[in-house]
């Protein structure tokens, strides 16, 4: 159990808020990868994380083959443009031709095995066929338009390493070497709950002072997009007793607990207090906007991440902190968000916290330009739907139109 007075001064004293980078480092330092794995079929492996290195038992391609439709020849026979050769055979994809006799050509199609004796393929656009002869209207170099055996993957080589998150292109790669099943990390169990007597499930009528619980669906969608097993414990009444009870249940059922709301300094922000009673609170406030109140700690064997209650704050802090934490717990090799530089088409004043502005990218004068959403409040969830990503503005730094700024694209984060 940790009281607020025992937390390091840089976590909770107003002048000493953690920077975003310090917070990410602190979170990741306490995360370990899941040890459990399971065997899955390749058809059900999308977004799973490899638990083993995978090697190829074959060469890819398995044989020298044609890179295009044309004519297989011996390059030594075609050292002058305009050479005419008899066509001795026709080799479609899926069939194997006979050895190519000197001073002859073979009609060949993309993917077909290059016959023994041939060392080049001439694209059909460079050829003129007349009857059973073809004229080669170019000087042919050995190896032209031939995909050599093992050119892509060599037998025995490692195709993918453990820790790789499997996207569509990785699944295609594994299929190309004949791998149908393999070991992946088990799905990370993440328990969630949401606090606030004012929040209501969509579909129910709103009473005075109530709002719909958008955070539940934002958070569930984000977790599902990361292939987590979501344990949704719903809305918790705003009492310390109820919060403690559900937090115990969440920690017992999952490796990670993520909540929304209840981690600030209000009299009814019970999540932070419950965390202090049941476990450890190792981080609380961050010098960022939106999303200053982010609680991180541990309850029994489960890590805990408490996100703010404002809708945009939930979205932004998940992308910055929860995403990296989940990827590390899943055993991924790369967990940090990648940034690129774009040009701002707006002015923004310097503030004492690192800011994350919702922007849309447009092309202008051969540059990628960030257009600012006009309302940047932490409750304006429409800004997150409109935007392509976030511009990261360092603390105490103003932005002027034309400045190069750091951009985190949603496409690379979600």
N, C-alpha and C positions, 0 to 999 in steps of 0.2 A: 504494500500500500504506500502511495506517495502523496504527500500533501502539497498544496500549491506553493507553500513556502520553501519546499525542498527542491523545487525545480531550479535548474541553472538560471542565473539572473538574466542571461541573454535571451531566454525563451519567453519571459513574461514581463520584464520591466519595459515600460513604454519606450524609453530611448533605445532599448537593445533588442528590437525584434529581429528574428532570424531572417536572413536573406533567402530568396527562393533557392539559390544554389546550396546554401547551408542546410535548408530543410530537406531537399532531395537527398543530399549526402547522408544526413542523419537517418532518414527513413530507410534508405538502401543498406546502410551499415547494419541494420537489425533484421534484415530479411534474408532468409535462406531458401534455397530451391527445394521443392518437393522431392522426396526420395522415391515415392511409389510410382510405378509405371504399369502400363497395360499394353497388350497387343491389339492393334486395330487393323481393320481392312482399309486399303487405300481409298475406297469409296467414302469412308467416314473419317478421314484424317485431316480435312481442311481446318486450318488454324490451330491444329494440335502442335505440341512441341516435342521434337525428337528426343528420345531418352538414350539413344545409341548412335554411334557412327555407322553409316551405311555405305557399303562398298558394292562395286559392280562385278558381276560374274561374267560379263561379256564386254566385247568392244562395241562402241557406238560411234559411227556405223559399224555393222558387223562385217562389211566387205566394201571394197572400193565401188562407188556408185556414181551415176551421172547426176550432176547438179542441175541439169536442164534438158529439155528436148533438143536433139540434134544428131550428130554422127560421131561415133567412136572411131578413132584413127590412131595410127602410129605417127607421132610427131615428126619422125625422120622422113616420112613419106610426103610431108606437107610443108616443105621449106620454101616453097614459092606460091604466091597467091595465084589462084586459077588452076590448081592441080585438080585433075578429074580422076576419080577412083570408082571401081565397080562396087556396088553395095552387095555384100555377101550374105547378110542376115538381118533380121529385125528382132530387137530385144525390148519388149515392154516390161514395165515394173512387175516384179513378182516372178519373172522367168530368168533363167541363166542361159547365156549364149555359149557358143563354142569358141575356141581360140581363134583370134583374128589373124588371118593370113596376111603376110606383107603385101603392101600396095593395094589394100582393100579397105573398105569402110563398113561399119555396122550402123544401121538406123537404130537409135536408142532413145529411151524416154526417161524423164526425171525419176530418179530413185532406182532405176534398173542397174544390175551389176555390170561394171565395165568388164568386157571380155578379156581373157588372158591375151597378152600381146599388145593390147591398146594402152596408151599412156596419156590420152587426152580426149576431150569431147569438144566438138565445134558446135556452137549454137546454130540452130537451123536458119536463123536470120542471115548468117554468113555463108549459107550454102544454096546452091541451085540444083534441084533434083530433076533429072531427065531420064525417064525409063528406069533402068536398073543401074544407073550411074549417078554420081553426085559430084558437083564442082565445088571445091573449097576455096572461097574467095578471101583468104587471109593466110598469113604465115602462122603456123601452129606451134605453141610452146608446150613442152612436156608438163603434164599436170594440170593443164587448163580445164576448168569446169569439172574436175574430178574430186569427189569427197572421199578421202582416204579412210580405210578401216581404222577405227580407234581415234579418228581426228577429234571427235567431241569428247569421248570418254574411253579410257583404256581399261582393259580387263584388270581387276584387282585394285583399281584406284578408289579412294574414298569419294563418294558422290556428295554426301551431305554429312555435316558433323552434328553430334549431339548438341542440343540447345537451339537448333534452327526451328523457327516457327514456319509451318508448312502453308505456303500460299498456293494458288492454283499452279504457278509455274514450277514450284518444287514437286507437286504431285505429278505433273507431266514428266518431269525429269526422272522421278523414281519409276514411273511406269515404263519409261524408255529403256530401263535396264532390267525390266521384268520383276520388280519388287511389288508384291501384292499385299503383304502384311509386314508390320514392323512395330517396334516398341516406342510408345510415346509416354510422356508424363501424364499421370492421372489429372483429371480436371480439378482446378483449384476450387474449393468450396468457399463461397463468400456469402456471409449472412448480412442482411440489410434490415434496418427498420427506420422509421421516420417519426419525428416528434412534432407536436403542435396541435392543440385543441382546435385550432382554426382551420386545419386542412381536412378536406373531404375527398372521398374517392369519386372520380368522374362517373357520371350517370346518376348521381344523387343530387337532389335540389340543394342550392346554396341558401343558407340562412344569413342573416345580417352578421358581418364581420368574418365570414368564412371565405376560403379560397380553395380551388381544386389542387390536389396534390400532384403537381407536375414533376416534382423531383423523383418520385418513385419510378416514373416511366423513363425519365432521362437516365437515371442510374441503372435501372434494369437493362435498358437498351445498351448502354455502354458496357456493362458486364457481359451481356450475352454476345456482343460483338467481339469480346476478348475470349470467348469460349469458356467462361466460368460457369460452374454449377451454382445457380443463385438460390439461396434460401431466404425467401421474402417473408419477414415477420410482421409486415404491415405497419399500421399507424399505432403509436404508443401514446396513451394519455399523458398529459403534462403533470406527472407526479414523480417524485423521487422513487417511491416504492415500485411503481410500475416500470420505470426505466431500469432500475437495478435488476428486477426480475427478468426482463427481456434481454438485457445485456448478458446476464448469466447464461440464458438459453442460447443466445447467439454464439457466445464464445465456446460453448460445449459442442456446437454442431458444425463448426467451420474452422478453417485455418486463418481466415481473415474476416473481420467485421468492419463494414463501412456504414456509417449513418449520415443522415442529413438533418442539420439543425441541432440546437441544444448545446453548442460548444462555445458560446460567447460568454458574456459576463452578466447577463440578465438574471433576475431572481428566479425565473422559471426555466433557465437553461440547465436541465438536470443531467444531460448526457456526460458533460465534463465532470460533474460531481460524482456521478455513479462510477465513472472510470477511475477516479481517485480512490473511491471506497473499495472497489473490487480488484484493482490491479495497479498499473503504473502509467502515469502521464509523463511522457518524456519531451513533448513538444506541444506548444499551444498556439502562439501567434507569429505571423509571418508578415514581413514588410512588403506586401503586395496588394494590388487592387485590380479586380475584385477578389475577395476571399481571405481577408486577414485572419479570421479565427479558423484555424485548422488544427485539430487535436490529433496527436499520434501517441500510441502507447501499446500496452499489452494487457490482456486479461487471460490468466492461466496460460495455455499454450497458443492462444490466438492473438495475432496482431490486430490492432485497432486503429482505424482512421476515421476521424470525425470531420465531415465536411460541413461548410456553412449551410444556412437555410435558404439563402437567396438563390433563385433558379440559375442565373448566369454564374454565380460563384460556385455552385455545385459542378457545373459543366467544366469550367476553367480549372478548378482545383483537381478534379478527376484527371483531366488530361495531363496536368503537370506532375501530380504526385501519385495518385492511385494507379495510373497506367504503368509508370515505371516500377512501382512496388509489385503489381500483379505480374508483370513480365519477369521480374527477378524471381518471384516465388514459383512461377511456371518453369523456370530454368532456362529462359531465353538468353541467347548470347549477347544481343544488343537491346538495351532497355531505355536509353536516353533519347529524347525527342531530337530529331534533326531540324536544323534551322537553315533558312536561306535568306538572302538579302533582296529586298524590293525597294522601290522608291515611294516615299510618302507623298500624297497629294494634299496633305492637310497640315495645319499647325496644331501643336499640342504643348501646353505649359509644363514646366518641370514641377514634379511633386516629390514628396519624401518617401514614396513607396514605388516599387516596380509595378508598372501598369501593363495590362493585357487588353488591347483594344480590338474590337471586332471589325474586320475589314473584308472587303471584296477586291479581288485582283482584276485589273483590266490592262489592256495593252495600249501604250501611248508612246509615240515616237521611238518605237523599237525597244521600249523598256517595259518591265512589269511594274505596274503602279498599284499601290494600295489605296483604295477608296474607303473612307471612314463612315461607319454607320452613324447617323446623326444623334442617336440617343444611346449613351454608353452606360446607363444605370444597371446595377446588378440584378434588378428585377425585370429587365427588358429581354425576355427570352427570345423574342422574335429576332433580335440581333444575331443570336447564335445560329438560327435557321437561315438567315439571309447571308451570313458571312462565309468566306472561303477559309478563314483562319484567323490567327491572332498576330497583331504586331506587338512585339515586346519592347517596352520603353523602360530603360534603366532608371532607377531612382535618381532624382536631382538632375535629370537631363531633359531639356526641351527638344521638341521636334519641329522643324520648319519644312514647309513644302519643298520637295526636291532632295531632302536628306535620304540617304540609304538607311533602312531600318531592318531589324531582325524579324523574320516572319516564320511562324509555325503553322503549317498547313493542316487543315483537318484531314485531308486525304491521306496524309502520312501518319496520322495519329489514331484514326478510327478504324 
